[in-house]
Amino acid sequence: ALPGRLVSAAPLGEKHDTLSVTVTGFQGRYDGRAVVSGEWVLQHNGHVVKQGFDLALPQNEDGYDALVRTLAIGWQQTAQQIANAAITTE
């Protein structure tokens, strides 16, 4: 989702962006929803952007497999939101 970018766990030189993600919720809930929540911080060219995320997606089916699929969808949505925000900070 970030074309032209190299993502690395280690710094690649003097000038690099830093993205930190803190996940505070990643579980199923009693009402059949999957929760993905937390916040991310992007340091880019001396600027800091901080934003929270909080999704509660309905499961289409019962069971652990359905929960895992729904959590995966929620995480993909979150990752796309982060990528979109990172692109607009340029």
Secondary structure, 3 states (H helix, E strand, C coil): CCCCCCCCCCCCCCCCCEEEEEEEEEEECCCCEEEEEEEEEEEECCEEEEEEEEEEEECCCCCHHHHHHHHHHHHHHHHHHHHHHHHHCC
